[in-house]
Amino acid sequence: MIVIYGIFVPVTVFEWLALDGSFPLTAVVIGFALPVMRRNHLHTIREKESN
């Protein structure tokens, strides 16, 4: 996740602003999806540990 947030998303946003001008839909989707996936995964782990 750090690689995606630290490298991919900033590079994609930079390309959007500086180079081609096409909207960085992939970066936006990943930026929203990864935290949700992480939260669900941690919730599942905590649920299994409590049982």
Residue pairs with C-beta under 8 A, 6 or more apart in sequence:
1 34
1 38
4 30
4 34
5 31
5 34
8 27
8 30
9 27
9 30
9 31
12 24
12 26
12 27
13 24
13 27
15 24
16 22
16 23
16 24
16 27
